[in-house]
Amino acid sequence: SDGGTWSGSAEVAGGQLRFSASAPVRGRRRLNLAGALDGGAVGDLGLAPHGMITGPVALSASLDIGPDGLRGGQLEADLQRAEFNAPFVSWRKPVGRAMAISADFVRRDGDVVLTDLRGSGPGFGLSGSGQWAPKQGAMLRISNAKLEGAFDGSLDLALADTGRRLTARARYFDARRLLQQDAQPGAGEQESRGGRP
């Protein structure tokens, strides 16, 4: 360390991450992280559903650390070297095709609030926001989502211990996979509106 700054590396969920932190200013630091994790580890950390990502994901983060812990920050994921299987629809990104997802977030009263969620790549686009509360589960509000040939519209997704609820407003929605999942026992309550089959 130098003047309150520090840097190094650490193993997290089987991946190697490099980190550096600025000197504290009024009790707050900026912590920067960079490295790669396997898709399975991303699922283990709760950053994505298990099975959605297979292969290495390059991650970077810039975090605001205060006296009371994490205050907020930005996360970025480069999935070009990974395979990505979208939930609810039959859409897959193969290894080698460009794809990036980023999220800005803040902590408020113990909840994590996604203030800006973005994604881009060939045949893929995403923008929205969301919130995760420890006792209530997660809510994603996707104002614009594009999965070429599978979905084009907006959706709200609520995840809780009691089940999940999906509300879609689509210009195009290939719902065959969703309907197959819904027909399985214990699939949970789901809803879709608008669009065409």
Salt bridges, closest charged atoms under 4 A:
ASP44 OD1 - HIS50 NE2 3.44
ASP64 OD2 - ARG28 NH2 2.14
GLU83 OE2 - ARG92 NE 3.46
ASP104 OD2 - ARG118 NH1 3.74
ASP116 OD2 - ARG118 NH1 2.10
ASP152 OD1 - ARG171 NH2 2.89
ASP156 OD2 - ARG169 NH1 3.89
ASP174 OD2 - ARG176 NH2 2.59
GLU189 OE2 - ARG165 NH1 2.58
GLU191 OE1 - ARG165 NH2 2.23
GLU191 OE2 - ARG193 NH1 2.31
